[in-house]
Amino acid sequence: MSNLLIKPQGLVGKVHDITPESAGWGYVGFQLYRLETGDTASGALEDREAIFVFVEGKGQFSGGGHDWGVRGDRLSVFEKTPPHAVFLPEGSDWAVTATTPLTLALCTAPGAGKHAAAVIGPEGVPQLVRGKGTNTRHINAIAMEERDVAGSLLVTEVFTPPGHWSSYPPHRHDEDNFPHMTYLEETYYHRLNPSVGFGIQRVFTEDGSLDETMAVADGDVVLVPRGHHPCGSPYGYEMYYLNVMAGPLRYWRFQNHPDHDWIAKRDA
């Protein structure tokens, strides 16, 4: 199995626990909790900032010295409504008690000390459409650079219809060369509808030093340390993914693969 494809560590509790150390990089962390009604989870952020995304379900949430009440709305991620999300700065403690079955994502990166704890969704989350034809996909831009809601983190949701491609044409953001490109590590948390489906993701560099193609199942995470990283969903299955990105600068600047950039230019 590819070391870029991370399977869930069970069905309940903390089912993903990706750290910079386990991923072999320097910035992005991703944890995922699947809780039954009444279950609790808690933690401390230390020197990392976090965006909590209520992927599915509801929970009583506190953190950063605030009681945020019951957060969460959609009971299925495929309702496609913008998610409830909360930003907490480094040094915060947090706790959640599920009031329905709850899937909670904890997206982390080194703290920048610029932002106070705040609710950042669903209000204010842009809903966008990107691409044309079978490259069309739908975006909930939770915390991209246009929203000054975090110091390091870039977080977004993408819904890819059946038979469509996403993160396509292939693009990369693996050089610290602003404004032409920014170095951003990235995780993809995948969901499929129906859940028995699968998707395809390829992570590859132009020089061929990295080239892995993975079949992703519902609940898998793919690591993107460098290179291009398109994904696709077969006919009959809808794909969702939650992206977490971070690097030295909080800008998303990428370059398309030179062999496939003509597609982006044609569709512009």
Steps between C-alpha positions, in 0.01 A plus 500: 500500500617852424642693795298798374168319553389503864215269605279576802618349829158357588135603487461718811717737701807664348512319166769718339801651674738648242778716640793672328720230652292209370463663156869590475441869436494827693158664512168316457327291765165326462293311754153358453257395773192285444288517814172340599236705682630581848864424420760763585839606369743767616853625455751784518647676197832610655693688226255425217192684375194302398185510294231259619265393221170335594494263204182322606280520808481726803697549819526723806834673445728710720850629442729798528321617814156503334189284509394486136176316567370225274677522166423305186200483271517253213459135596651383171799668338326451165235755595776732368404795721795699642625338819519640849864584572691657790852646503709467818846655545805324637494437874128417503333208672189353341224249574196362320205282599305348212127576509445287188742263325783740417790511257738778605817597312787672680725681251824642645813693402765703683339791682552848363365696799287728283143387559269457798261212548196542274217323324587501128214295354243440368437874476744665260619180329496562121338234284668483160486302178829418330575341162296409194339183368616188682758718678222685688511484880340691788697677773436606860798735548516483879834674555677585178721809474210729406371458856734637768394243758827316580871563519631191319216270402321473167194273517235422238237240409445368147211296360578314176196364310494141371725448201683830553860600570630738764827674588530494124675588272783363713669773703771527761594737781829362626746788460546802727509746211233763571321651311545235230449201732469430871619195690190336647472155651153354459269229628188367326233344724275307261136394524295311241126492436387221506764409755585167335652690207857593426692785341838532335779740597841528337793683666794550263791729421607614155838325532339167595669479840153465657216332313228322698141428397265399779146365527345699785212367706248684715689647797854479359755782515759565228822690578635739236858591597588625150405466137173495309196336660185464284213276607190358335173331589353214293153511351240442772709629791527853633829604662552745786832611638615735773832666418742630761801699377777692674853622434725802553244743349120494516453532126380240249720548195544202267616408154322262265686207347653633176361209297144568613490878552329537160179374662499781756577757232226368273241505780601838646 
